[in-house]
């Protein structure tokens, strides 16, 4: 919200360069992280190609560019991801996004990131024959 009570158009505060910066800084940190790094580094062979796809993904989500046309769930189903991985992913993402963007824009990214984390976590649980509930979105926050 702005000072006069109208919603802030966060897309005016986001551009392709800031999305690329977010993607590069965040995944640079994730690749070095003791928990996430081994999974990311074993799953991604060509980081430049992957970072470009991730920038397209976030551009499509935040700027509605439609540049991303992949299916992000499928590759994640093949990874040995657990709740702790999603919690760490969100923690690192939150730290990074808050360093780059003003609070309202950071919150817009984080709302979407939490939905994505829940969607992936529930999808992975489903393929394992487990039942999972959203833990990160809709006020159900876990992790640190």
C-alpha positions in Angstrom: 0.0 0.0 0.0 1.1 3.5 -0.7 0.7 6.3 1.8 -2.8 7.1 0.5 -4.0 3.5 0.9 -3.8 2.5 -2.8 -2.0 -0.7 -3.7 1.6 -0.3 -4.7 2.2 -1.4 -8.3 5.3 -3.5 -7.6 6.0 -4.2 -11.2 7.0 -0.6 -11.6 9.8 -1.3 -9.2 11.0 -4.5 -11.0 12.9 -4.8 -14.2 14.7 -7.5 -16.1 18.1 -6.4 -14.7 16.9 -6.6 -11.1 15.4 -10.1 -11.7 18.7 -11.3 -13.2 20.6 -9.8 -10.2 18.2 -11.6 -7.8 18.6 -14.9 -9.6 22.4 -14.7 -9.8 22.9 -13.6 -6.2 20.4 -16.1 -4.8 21.6 -19.1 -6.7 25.2 -18.2 -6.1 24.4 -18.4 -2.4 22.3 -21.6 -2.8 25.2 -23.3 -4.6 27.6 -22.5 -1.8 25.1 -23.5 1.0 26.0 -26.7 2.9 22.4 -28.1 2.6 21.3 -26.9 -0.8 24.6 -26.8 -2.7 25.1 -30.5 -3.1 21.6 -30.9 -4.5 21.8 -28.0 -6.9 25.3 -28.7 -8.0 24.6 -32.3 -8.8 21.4 -31.5 -10.6 22.5 -28.6 -12.8 25.2 -29.2 -15.5 25.0 -25.8 -17.3 24.5 -23.0 -14.8 24.4 -20.2 -17.3 21.6 -21.9 -19.2 19.8 -22.7 -15.9 20.1 -19.1 -14.6 18.7 -17.8 -17.9 15.7 -20.1 -17.5 15.2 -19.0 -13.9 15.3 -15.4 -14.9 12.6 -16.2 -17.5 10.6 -17.9 -14.8 10.7 -15.0 -12.4 10.1 -12.5 -15.3 7.0 -14.5 -16.2 5.7 -14.5 -12.7 6.6 -10.9 -11.6 6.3 -9.0 -14.9 3.9 -11.3 -16.7 6.2 -11.5 -19.7 5.3 -15.1 -20.6 8.9 -15.9 -21.4 9.0 -19.1 -19.4 7.3 -22.0 -21.0 8.8 -24.9 -19.0 7.3 -27.3 -16.4 9.3 -26.6 -13.2 7.7 -29.3 -11.0 9.0 -32.3 -13.0 12.8 -31.9 -12.5 12.2 -31.2 -8.8 10.3 -34.5 -8.4 13.6 -36.3 -9.2 15.6 -34.6 -6.4 15.9 -35.9 -2.8 14.2 -32.8 -1.4 12.9 -32.7 2.2 11.1 -30.0 4.3 14.5 -28.6 5.5 15.6 -27.9 1.9 12.5 -25.8 1.2 12.9 -24.0 4.5 16.5 -23.2 3.7 15.6 -22.2 0.1 13.1 -19.7 1.4 15.4 -18.4 4.1 18.2 -17.7 1.6 15.7 -16.3 -0.9 14.2 -14.0 1.7 17.6 -12.6 2.7 18.5 -12.0 -0.9 15.3 -10.4 -2.0 15.3 -8.1 1.0 18.8 -6.9 0.1 17.9 -6.1 -3.5 14.3 -4.7 -3.3 12.3 -2.3 -1.2 10.0 -4.0 1.4 6.8 -4.0 -0.7 8.6 -5.5 -3.7 10.4 -8.0 -1.5 7.1 -9.1 0.0 5.6 -9.6 -3.5 8.5 -11.9 -4.5 8.2 -13.7 -1.1 4.5 -14.3 -1.4 5.1 -16.0 -4.7 8.1 -17.9 -3.5 6.2 -19.3 -0.6 3.4 -20.5 -2.9 6.0 -22.1 -5.1 7.7 -23.8 -2.2 4.3 -25.2 -1.0 3.3 -26.3 -4.4 6.6 -28.2 -5.0 6.6 -29.7 -1.5 3.0 -30.9 -1.8 3.7 -32.3 -5.3 6.8 -34.1 -4.2 5.0 -35.6 -1.2 2.1 -36.7 -3.4 4.5 -38.7 -5.7 5.9 -40.4 -2.6 2.4 -41.4 -1.5 2.5 -38.9 1.4 0.0 -36.1 2.3 1.4 -32.6 2.9 -0.2 -29.3 3.7 1.0 -25.8 2.8 3.6 -24.7 5.4 4.8 -21.5 3.9 1.9 -19.6 2.3 -1.5 -18.5 3.7 0.0 -17.6 7.1 1.4 -21.1 7.6 5.1 -20.3 7.9 7.7 -22.7 8.9 11.5 -22.6 8.9 13.7 -19.8 9.9 
